[in-house]
Structures are given as structure tokens and as C-alpha cells.
Amino acid sequence: MKLVTALQEPEDAITKLAYHPSIFMATRTLLELGVFRHIVEKECITSQELANLTKADEVLLGTALKIVNDVAELDDSTYGPNPLTKALATRQTAGLVEFIYDAGMIFIAKLPEYFERHEYKNPTNQNWGPAQYGHNFPGQNLWPYIAANPKLLNAVHAFFEGGRGSRPL
């Protein structure tokens, strides 16, 4: 990382950083559509075929695939899997992205506002922190909120399964 920083202009590094949420959003959208799974299953697939399989707009898919760089671009509109595609096609890695994006991005986006309203003090109450502020459930623990949302609960199970499932205690 130090080498990359040394070789980049500071403005270029900051610009790249500013666009990271767009990459994460595109990855999350493609996961929702099952695009990575389709690419892994077919090994070589066009954007038109992906549009037919997912019922999504072909131009939107092509743009999202160019943003994420998580696939092998075989030509302008044909894609194949690379190691990232294969990882994103697994339940565990997809769960990680889904959970972090769906549960985390809302409150991460509101962190500057949260800190300003709380005079830039570190949170001390686990039931009234950035997650509760961002998702608007003050005074509640995060876990009941997740348990009440089946899609989020499934994502967190897959995420934790991937994070610890293959590692002994």
C-alpha cells in the first residue's frame, strides 16, 4: 500500500477513495441479481444473456460490471469468472457483502451527522449508537433489529459462517 501511495498523486488517491462506495453499491446490486453466480456457472456469458437471465437492463449490467472489476472482461460485452467472481458466487462472501452493505452503509453514511449531533464524542451506550441512529431504532440493541429482518438475518448467518465456519476455535 505504501508503494501505491508513493506512486499516486494525492488527488488521484482521494478521487479513488471517493468512488469506493459506488463500487460497493454496484457489487451489491450485481449480487442481488445473481450475476456472479451466472458468470461462474456459464464460464463465458454476454451482457445480453445476463440481461435475459436477470431481467435487468443490459446497459445497466454492463456499466455495473465495468465499475466493479470483479469479473474477467473477455471483450466489450462478454464476461468470464476470475477469483473475485468465484468468491462472490459463494454464500459466505455474498453474505459478507450483503450484511455490510445492507446493515452498515446506512449508518456509515450518517456517521458525520451522528458525530456532529453528539459533539464528536465516542459512543458509550450500545443501544444508542451509530447503528441505531442510522436505522432509526433508538434505545434498541442491533441484534433484535437484524432478527426481525429475514433477508438481513440470512446475510449475517452466511457472513458469520464464512468468517468462522472453516476455522477452528
N, CA and C of each residue as an Amber inpcrd file, in Angstrom:
protein
   507
   0.8170000  -1.1820000   0.0000000   0.0000000   0.0000000   0.0000000
   0.8670000   1.2550000   0.0000000   1.9850000   1.2240000   0.7110000
   2.8630000   2.3830000   0.7430000   3.4290000   2.6840000  -0.6420000
   3.7180000   1.6440000  -1.4340000   4.2300000   1.8390000  -2.7820000
   3.1760000   2.5110000  -3.6560000   1.9300000   2.0410000  -3.5720000
   0.8500000   2.6430000  -4.3500000   0.6960000   4.1100000  -3.9700000
   0.7230000   4.4020000  -2.6740000   0.5860000   5.7820000  -2.2050000
   1.7450000   6.6360000  -2.7100000   2.9320000   6.0870000  -2.7050000
   4.0950000   6.8430000  -3.1630000   4.0320000   7.1340000  -4.6590000
   3.4070000   6.2620000  -5.4260000   3.3570000   6.4330000  -6.8760000
   2.1580000   7.2370000  -7.3510000   1.1600000   7.4460000  -6.5050000
  -0.0440000   8.1750000  -6.8940000   0.0440000   9.6330000  -6.4740000
  -0.5800000  10.4700000  -7.2790000  -0.7710000  11.8460000  -6.8630000
  -1.8180000  11.8430000  -5.7480000  -1.6780000  12.6870000  -4.7450000
  -2.6570000  12.6950000  -3.6480000  -4.0900000  12.8890000  -4.1350000
  -4.2950000  13.7470000  -5.1140000  -5.6370000  13.9880000  -5.6340000
  -6.2200000  12.7320000  -6.2800000  -5.3790000  11.9540000  -6.9550000
  -5.8400000  10.7100000  -7.5760000  -6.2300000   9.6850000  -6.5120000
  -5.4350000   9.6030000  -5.4670000  -5.7490000   8.6640000  -4.3800000
  -7.0620000   9.0390000  -3.7030000  -7.2850000  10.3420000  -3.4760000
  -8.5280000  10.7870000  -2.8350000  -9.7190000  10.5600000  -3.7640000
  -9.5440000  10.7970000  -5.0480000 -10.6220000  10.5520000  -6.0180000
 -11.0110000   9.0810000  -6.0170000 -10.0180000   8.2080000  -6.0270000
 -10.2890000   6.7650000  -5.9850000 -11.0440000   6.3970000  -4.7100000
 -10.6300000   6.9440000  -3.5940000 -11.3000000   6.6960000  -2.3260000
 -12.7560000   7.1670000  -2.3660000 -12.9910000   8.3200000  -2.9560000
 -14.3410000   8.8860000  -3.0150000 -15.2990000   8.0050000  -3.8090000
 -14.7850000   7.2650000  -4.7750000 -15.6380000   6.4080000  -5.5980000
 -15.8400000   5.0030000  -5.0310000 -15.1660000   4.6450000  -3.9590000
 -15.3160000   3.2980000  -3.3930000 -16.7560000   2.9330000  -3.0510000
 -17.5730000   3.8290000  -2.4820000 -18.9650000   3.4380000  -2.2220000
 -19.7170000   3.0270000  -3.4930000 -19.3900000   3.6240000  -4.6350000
 -20.0400000   3.2520000  -5.8980000 -19.6810000   1.8290000  -6.2930000
 -18.4490000   1.4520000  -6.0550000 -18.0080000   0.0890000  -6.3750000
 -18.7550000  -0.9060000  -5.4950000 -18.8630000  -0.5900000  -4.2100000
 -19.5570000  -1.4650000  -3.2730000 -21.0370000  -1.5760000  -3.6440000
 -21.6620000  -0.4520000  -4.0180000 -23.0800000  -0.4440000  -4.4220000
 -23.2870000  -1.3090000  -5.6560000 -22.3990000  -1.1720000  -6.6450000
 -22.5340000  -1.9680000  -7.8690000 -22.3590000  -3.4550000  -7.5620000
 -21.4020000  -3.7890000  -6.7060000 -21.2010000  -5.1880000  -6.3100000
 -22.4480000  -5.7310000  -5.6260000 -23.0210000  -4.9500000  -4.7170000
 -24.2320000  -5.3900000  -4.0050000 -25.3940000  -5.5870000  -4.9660000
 -25.5490000  -4.6960000  -5.9320000 -26.6270000  -4.8070000  -6.9210000
 -26.4480000  -6.0540000  -7.7770000 -25.2310000  -6.3000000  -8.2230000
 -24.9630000  -7.4830000  -9.0480000 -25.1870000  -8.7710000  -8.2490000
 -24.8700000  -8.7480000  -6.9610000 -25.1590000  -9.9080000  -6.1130000
 -26.6590000 -10.1580000  -6.0400000 -27.4180000  -9.0830000  -5.8520000
 -28.8760000  -9.2000000  -5.7490000 -29.4610000  -9.8510000  -7.0010000
 -28.8480000  -9.5550000  -8.1440000 -29.3230000 -10.0940000  -9.4210000
 -28.7830000 -11.5000000  -9.7160000 -27.8420000 -11.9760000  -8.9220000
 -27.2520000 -13.2960000  -9.1640000 -26.2440000 -13.3130000 -10.3020000
 -25.7210000 -12.1510000 -10.6600000 -24.8230000 -12.0470000 -11.8160000
 -23.5500000 -12.8640000 -11.6290000 -22.9330000 -12.8000000 -10.4660000
 -21.6750000 -13.5290000 -10.2550000 -21.8960000 -15.0330000 -10.3620000
 -22.9980000 -15.5070000  -9.8110000 -23.3330000 -16.9330000  -9.9030000
 -23.5270000 -17.3440000 -11.3590000 -24.2330000 -16.5230000 -12.1430000
 -24.4450000 -16.8280000 -13.5650000 -23.1180000 -16.8720000 -14.3250000
 -22.2400000 -15.9410000 -14.0390000 -20.9450000 -15.9030000 -14.7300000
 -20.1260000 -17.1440000 -14.3960000 -20.1240000 -17.5410000 -13.1310000
 -19.3740000 -18.7360000 -12.7250000 -19.9650000 -19.9820000 -13.3640000
 -21.2940000 -20.0850000 -13.3680000 -21.9520000 -21.2640000 -13.9470000
 -21.7050000 -21.3810000 -15.4470000 -21.7770000 -20.2690000 -16.1680000
 -21.6540000 -20.2940000 -17.6330000 -20.2100000 -20.2430000 -18.1090000
 -19.3170000 -19.6810000 -17.3110000 -17.8990000 -19.5020000 -17.6160000
 -17.6210000 -18.4670000 -18.7000000 -18.5550000 -18.2400000 -19.5910000
 -18.4370000 -17.2160000 -20.6330000 -19.8690000 -16.7910000 -20.9670000
 -20.1680000 -15.5030000 -20.7190000 -21.5450000 -15.0590000 -20.8870000
 -21.5620000 -13.5980000 -21.3510000 -22.4970000 -13.2860000 -22.2230000
 -22.5990000 -11.9170000 -22.7310000 -23.5230000 -11.0960000 -21.8290000
 -23.4250000  -9.7950000 -21.9710000 -24.3070000  -8.9190000 -21.1990000
 -25.7630000  -9.1310000 -21.6130000 -26.0060000  -9.4750000 -22.8810000
 -27.3710000  -9.7560000 -23.3370000 -27.9250000 -11.0050000 -22.6440000
 -27.1080000 -12.0400000 -22.5390000 -27.5400000 -13.2530000 -21.8420000
 -27.8070000 -12.9730000 -20.3610000 -26.9290000 -12.1610000 -19.7440000
 -27.1450000 -11.7920000 -18.3480000 -28.4310000 -10.9940000 -18.1880000
 -28.7000000 -10.0970000 -19.1250000 -29.9350000  -9.3010000 -19.0760000
 -31.1560000 -10.2130000 -19.1650000 -31.0920000 -11.2080000 -20.0400000
 -32.2130000 -12.1450000 -20.1740000 -32.4090000 -12.9660000 -18.9020000
 -31.3150000 -13.4080000 -18.2930000 -31.4000000 -14.2330000 -17.0910000
 -31.8690000 -13.4400000 -15.8670000 -31.4390000 -12.1990000 -15.7720000
 -31.7260000 -11.4040000 -14.5700000 -32.9160000 -10.4710000 -14.7270000
 -33.3610000 -10.2670000 -15.9510000 -34.4440000  -9.3140000 -16.2550000
 -34.0170000  -7.8690000 -15.9680000 -32.7120000  -7.6190000 -15.9290000
 -32.1830000  -6.2750000 -15.7140000 -31.7770000  -5.6690000 -17.0530000
 -31.6930000  -4.3660000 -17.1030000 -31.2980000  -3.6570000 -18.3130000
 -29.8550000  -4.0050000 -18.6840000 -29.6320000  -4.3090000 -19.9410000
 -28.3020000  -4.7140000 -20.4040000 -27.2610000  -3.6170000 -20.2050000
 -27.6320000  -2.3720000 -20.4760000 -26.6910000  -1.2550000 -20.3130000
 -26.3290000  -1.0790000 -18.8350000 -27.3410000  -1.1840000 -17.9700000
 -27.0910000  -1.0820000 -16.5320000 -26.1250000  -2.1750000 -16.0800000
 -26.3560000  -3.3940000 -16.5250000 -25.4710000  -4.5060000 -16.1640000
 -24.0460000  -4.2610000 -16.6430000 -23.9110000  -3.8410000 -17.8960000
 -22.5790000  -3.5860000 -18.4480000 -21.8470000  -2.5060000 -17.6810000
 -22.5620000  -1.4570000 -17.3160000 -21.9530000  -0.3710000 -16.5510000
 -21.5380000  -0.8580000 -15.1710000 -22.4130000  -1.5730000 -14.4950000
 -22.0930000  -2.0880000 -13.1630000 -20.8960000  -3.0350000 -13.2110000
 -20.8410000  -3.8740000 -14.2310000 -19.7160000  -4.8110000 -14.3590000
 -18.4000000  -4.0840000 -14.6150000 -18.4400000  -2.9820000 -15.3340000
 -17.2170000  -2.1960000 -15.5600000 -16.7830000  -1.4900000 -14.2740000
 -17.7330000  -1.0660000 -13.4710000 -17.4200000  -0.3740000 -12.2190000
 -16.7350000  -1.3060000 -11.2350000 -17.2480000  -2.5330000 -11.0980000
 -16.7750000  -3.4080000 -10.0190000 -15.4300000  -4.0610000 -10.2930000
 -15.1300000  -4.3750000 -11.5200000 -13.8720000  -5.0440000 -11.8510000
 -13.7270000  -6.3780000 -11.1190000 -14.8580000  -7.0140000 -10.8040000
 -14.8570000  -8.3060000 -10.1110000 -15.0190000  -9.4770000 -11.0690000
 -14.9470000  -9.2190000 -12.3690000 -15.1140000 -10.2550000 -13.3780000
 -14.0300000 -10.0970000 -14.4330000 -13.7980000 -11.1600000 -15.1830000
 -12.8730000 -11.0840000 -16.3110000 -13.6610000 -10.5660000 -17.5120000
 -13.2530000  -9.4510000 -18.0470000 -13.9140000  -8.8910000 -19.2270000
 -13.2220000  -9.4720000 -20.4570000 -13.9060000 -10.3880000 -21.1420000
 -13.3180000 -11.0910000 -22.2720000 -13.3480000 -10.2430000 -23.5410000
 -14.3670000  -9.4290000 -23.6850000 -14.4310000  -8.3760000 -24.7010000
 -15.4270000  -7.3370000 -24.1960000 -15.8580000  -6.4290000 -25.0500000
 -16.7250000  -5.3370000 -24.6110000 -17.9950000  -5.7640000 -23.8860000
 -18.5440000  -6.9140000 -24.2330000 -19.8120000  -7.3270000 -23.6200000
 -19.8480000  -8.8070000 -23.2620000 -18.6830000  -9.4070000 -23.0980000
 -18.6110000 -10.8250000 -22.7280000 -17.7460000 -10.9580000 -21.4790000
 -18.2360000 -11.7450000 -20.5360000 -17.5830000 -11.8350000 -19.2350000
 -17.3280000 -13.2820000 -18.8460000 -16.2860000 -13.4730000 -18.0740000
 -15.9560000 -14.7710000 -17.5190000 -15.5660000 -14.5880000 -16.0640000
 -15.4270000 -15.6840000 -15.3460000 -15.0920000 -15.5680000 -13.9240000
 -13.6040000 -15.3350000 -13.6910000 -13.2990000 -14.6160000 -12.6460000
 -11.9430000 -14.5390000 -12.1220000 -12.0420000 -14.9460000 -10.6460000
 -10.9630000 -14.9330000  -9.8860000 -11.0690000 -15.3630000  -8.4840000
 -12.0890000 -14.5580000  -7.6720000 -12.2340000 -13.2620000  -7.9390000
 -13.2230000 -12.4600000  -7.2110000 -14.6440000 -12.8820000  -7.5620000
 -14.8860000 -13.1390000  -8.8390000 -16.2180000 -13.5850000  -9.2680000
 -16.5790000 -14.8710000  -8.5490000 -15.6340000 -15.7980000  -8.5160000
 -15.8800000 -17.0920000  -7.8770000 -16.1560000 -16.9320000  -6.3850000
 -15.4310000 -16.0390000  -5.7380000 -15.6690000 -15.7970000  -4.3120000
 -17.0420000 -15.1680000  -4.0960000 -17.4130000 -14.2010000  -4.9420000
 -18.7020000 -13.5250000  -4.7940000 -19.8830000 -14.4410000  -5.1210000
 -19.6260000 -15.5450000  -5.7860000 -20.6830000 -16.5050000  -6.1040000
 -20.9390000 -17.4670000  -4.9490000 -20.1370000 -17.3670000  -3.8770000
 -20.3470000 -18.2400000  -2.7170000 -21.2920000 -17.5720000  -1.7260000
 -21.9980000 -18.3950000  -0.9980000 -22.9480000 -17.8960000   0.0110000
 -22.2470000 -17.0400000   1.0660000 -21.0750000 -17.4720000   1.5080000
 -20.3880000 -16.7880000   2.5920000 -19.9110000 -15.3870000   2.1850000
 -19.2600000 -15.2710000   1.0410000 -18.7700000 -13.9670000   0.6110000
 -19.9240000 -13.0570000   0.2170000 -20.9360000 -13.6230000  -0.4300000
 -22.1190000 -12.8230000  -0.7560000 -22.7680000 -12.3190000   0.5330000
 -22.8330000 -13.1650000   1.5580000 -23.4000000 -12.7590000   2.8420000
 -22.6230000 -11.6260000   3.4820000 -21.3070000 -11.6830000   3.3820000
 -20.4750000 -10.6130000   3.9160000 -20.8470000  -9.2840000   3.2550000
 -20.8690000  -9.2640000   1.9230000 -21.1840000  -8.0330000   1.1960000
 -22.6110000  -7.5710000   1.5110000 -23.5540000  -8.4890000   1.4800000
 -24.9520000  -8.1270000   1.7480000 -25.1180000  -7.5690000   3.1560000
 -24.5210000  -8.2160000   4.1500000 -24.6790000  -7.7440000   5.5180000
 -24.0140000  -6.3890000   5.7220000 -22.7740000  -6.2570000   5.3010000
 -22.0650000  -4.9860000   5.5000000 -22.7690000  -3.8660000   4.7540000
 -23.2190000  -4.1360000   3.5270000 -23.8980000  -3.0890000   2.7620000
 -25.2700000  -2.7840000   3.3590000 -26.0940000  -3.8010000   3.5260000
 -27.4750000  -3.5740000   3.9520000 -27.5850000  -3.0740000   5.3880000
 -26.7500000  -3.5930000   6.2780000 -26.8240000  -3.1670000   7.6760000
 -25.9280000  -1.9660000   7.9570000 -24.8240000  -1.8830000   7.2540000
 -23.8210000  -0.8810000   7.6070000 -23.7990000   0.4120000   6.8310000
 -24.1080000   0.3640000   5.5520000 -23.9250000   1.5660000   4.7370000
 -24.8410000   2.7100000   5.1490000 -26.0440000   2.4110000   5.6080000
 -26.9580000   3.4800000   6.0280000 -26.3580000   4.2450000   7.2010000
 -25.8990000   3.5330000   8.2110000 -25.3800000   4.2750000   9.3510000
 -23.9750000   4.8170000   9.0930000 -23.2130000   4.1790000   8.2420000
 -21.9070000   4.7360000   7.8880000 -22.0910000   6.0790000   7.1820000
 -23.0760000   6.1480000   6.2940000 -23.3450000   7.3970000   5.5870000
 -23.7840000   8.5010000   6.5430000 -24.3950000   8.1280000   7.6600000
 -24.8870000   9.1240000   8.6180000 -23.9150000   9.3810000   9.7690000
 -22.7390000   8.7440000   9.7500000 -21.7850000   8.9280000  10.8520000
 -21.3520000  10.3830000  11.0360000 -21.0230000  11.1220000   9.9870000
 -20.6320000  12.5200000  10.2330000 -21.7360000  13.3130000  10.9510000
 -22.9760000  13.1160000  10.5420000 -24.1100000  13.7820000  11.1930000
 -24.2500000  13.3090000  12.6510000 -24.1320000  12.0040000  12.8730000
 -24.2260000  11.4480000  14.2270000 -23.1650000  12.0740000  15.1340000
 -21.9100000  12.0840000  14.6630000 -20.8350000  12.6330000  15.4920000
 -21.0330000  14.1240000  15.7590000 -21.4920000  14.8580000  14.7580000
 -21.7440000  16.2830000  14.9570000 -22.8170000  16.4750000  16.0400000
 -23.9070000  15.7400000  15.9390000 -25.0030000  15.8710000  16.9230000
 -24.5960000  15.4410000  18.3270000 -23.6000000  14.5640000  18.3960000
 -23.1260000  14.0850000  19.7020000 -21.7860000  14.7170000  20.0800000
 -21.5320000  15.8990000  19.5130000 -20.3580000  16.7070000  19.8280000
 -19.0430000  15.9350000  19.7040000 -18.9780000  15.0570000  18.7270000
 -17.7660000  14.3070000  18.3870000 -17.2220000  13.5080000  19.5680000
 -18.1480000  12.9220000  20.2990000 -17.7680000  12.0480000  21.4080000
 -17.9570000  10.5940000  20.9800000 -17.0960000   9.7550000  21.4960000
 -17.1980000   8.3290000  21.2100000 -18.4780000   7.7810000  21.8350000
 -19.2370000   6.9350000  21.1080000 -20.4690000   6.3680000  21.6900000
 -20.1500000   5.5570000  22.9440000 -21.0120000   5.6760000  23.9520000
 -20.8230000   4.9270000  25.1990000 -22.0010000   4.0110000  25.5050000
 -23.1030000   4.1570000  24.7770000 -24.2990000   3.3550000  25.0120000
 -24.5190000   2.4390000  23.8120000 -24.4010000   1.1330000  24.0330000
 -24.5280000   0.1860000  22.9220000 -25.9270000   0.1680000  22.3170000
 -26.9040000   0.7060000  23.0150000 -28.2630000   0.7580000  22.4850000
 -28.6270000   2.1160000  21.8940000 -27.6780000   3.0110000  21.8300000
 -27.9220000   4.2870000  21.1670000 -26.6110000   4.7910000  20.5710000
 -26.2250000   4.1090000  19.5020000 -25.0040000   4.4540000  18.8030000
 -25.2830000   4.7170000  17.3330000 -24.2520000   4.6750000  16.5120000
 -24.4170000   4.9640000  15.0870000 -25.4110000   4.0470000  14.3770000
 -25.4410000   2.7650000  14.7160000 -26.3770000   1.8470000  14.0430000
 -27.8170000   2.2390000  14.3470000 -28.0990000   2.5090000  15.6040000
 -29.4560000   2.8980000  15.9860000 -29.8290000   4.2420000  15.3570000
 -28.8910000   5.1600000  15.3370000 -29.1330000   6.4660000  14.7350000
 -29.4100000   6.3250000  13.2380000 -28.5690000   5.5770000  12.5440000
 -28.6970000   5.4280000  11.0920000 -29.9550000   4.7000000  10.6650000
 -30.3350000   3.6910000  11.4240000 -31.5180000   2.8910000  11.0830000
 -32.7760000   3.3660000  11.8130000 -32.6150000   4.3470000  12.6920000
 -33.7180000   4.9580000  13.4270000 -34.4750000   3.9590000  14.3210000
 -33.7080000   3.2770000  15.1840000 -34.3390000   2.4520000  16.2140000
 -33.6360000   2.7350000  17.5510000 -33.8160000   3.9670000  18.0750000
 -33.1370000   4.3790000  19.3020000 -33.5010000   3.5090000  20.4930000
 -32.4960000   3.2570000  21.3190000 -32.7130000   2.5220000  22.5560000
 -32.7920000   1.0200000  22.4020000 -32.6190000   0.5270000  21.1970000
 -32.7080000  -0.9140000  20.9640000 -31.3480000  -1.4790000  20.6040000
 -31.1590000  -2.7300000  20.9210000 -29.9610000  -3.4410000  20.5310000
 -30.0410000  -3.7680000  19.0420000 -28.8990000  -3.8350000  18.3990000
 -28.8400000  -4.1150000  16.9600000 -29.3810000  -5.4990000  16.6050000
 -29.1440000  -6.5060000  17.4420000 -29.4690000  -7.8830000  17.0790000
 -30.9630000  -8.1610000  16.9280000 -31.8380000  -7.6410000  17.7760000
 -33.2670000  -7.8270000  17.5150000 -33.7120000  -7.1770000  16.2020000
 -33.0880000  -6.0570000  15.8690000 -33.3840000  -5.4020000  14.5840000
 -33.0260000  -6.3310000  13.4260000 -31.8540000  -6.9460000  13.5060000
 -31.4220000  -7.8780000  12.4570000 -32.3420000  -9.1030000  12.4270000
 -32.6680000  -9.6370000  13.5980000 -33.5260000 -10.8310000  13.6700000
 -34.9050000 -10.5850000  13.0790000 -35.3850000  -9.3540000  13.1300000
 -36.7110000  -9.0270000  12.5940000 -36.7060000  -8.8310000  11.0790000
 -35.5300000  -8.8630000  10.4830000 -35.4000000  -8.6650000   9.0400000
 -34.8370000  -9.9540000   8.4250000 -35.6810000 -10.8450000   7.8820000
 -35.2170000 -12.1580000   7.4060000 -34.0730000 -12.1000000   6.3810000
 -34.1320000 -11.1590000   5.4730000 -33.0680000 -11.0570000   4.4660000
 -31.7320000 -10.6870000   5.1170000 -31.7750000  -9.7620000   6.0400000
 -30.5740000  -9.3480000   6.7610000 -30.0700000 -10.4660000   7.6650000
 -30.9810000 -11.1680000   8.3060000 -30.6110000 -12.2940000   9.1700000
 -29.9200000 -13.3960000   8.3640000 -30.4440000 -13.7110000   7.1960000
 -29.8150000 -14.7040000   6.3310000 -28.4100000 -14.2550000   5.9240000
 -28.2720000 -12.9700000   5.6010000 -26.9610000 -12.4490000   5.2030000
 -25.9630000 -12.5250000   6.3490000 -26.3920000 -12.1820000   7.5680000
 -25.4630000 -12.2250000   8.6990000 -25.0800000 -13.6660000   9.0260000
 -26.0040000 -14.5980000   8.8870000 -25.6670000 -16.0170000   9.1050000
 -24.6110000 -16.4730000   8.0960000 -24.8140000 -16.1350000   6.8400000
 -23.8480000 -16.5220000   5.8030000 -22.4990000 -15.8540000   6.0530000
 -22.5260000 -14.5830000   6.4210000 -21.3090000 -13.8270000   6.7080000
 -20.5340000 -14.4760000   7.8520000 -21.2050000 -14.7580000   8.9580000
 -20.5250000 -15.3620000  10.1000000 -20.0700000 -16.7840000   9.7950000
 -20.8490000 -17.5020000   9.0200000 -20.4600000 -18.8460000   8.5890000
 -19.1540000 -18.7760000   7.8020000 -19.0510000 -17.8060000   6.9320000
 -17.8410000 -17.6370000   6.1330000 -16.6680000 -17.1490000   6.9480000
 -16.9610000 -16.2990000   7.9440000 -15.8960000 -15.7380000   8.7580000
 -15.2910000 -16.7130000   9.7430000 -16.1040000 -17.6240000  10.2570000
 -15.6090000 -18.5610000  11.2580000 -15.8460000 -20.0170000  10.9050000
 -16.7110000 -20.2730000   9.9280000 -17.1180000 -21.6330000   9.6460000
 -16.0160000 -22.6070000   9.3340000 -14.9510000 -22.1420000   8.7110000
 -13.8860000 -23.0580000   8.3260000 -12.6850000 -22.9630000   9.2620000
 -12.8010000 -22.1920000  10.3360000 -11.6710000 -22.0060000  11.2430000
 -12.0160000 -22.5880000  12.6070000 -11.1610000 -23.4640000  13.1170000
 -11.4360000 -23.9970000  14.4530000 -11.2230000 -22.9200000  15.5080000
 -11.9120000 -23.0690000  16.6380000 -11.7700000 -22.1000000  17.7440000
 -10.4370000 -22.2340000  18.4120000
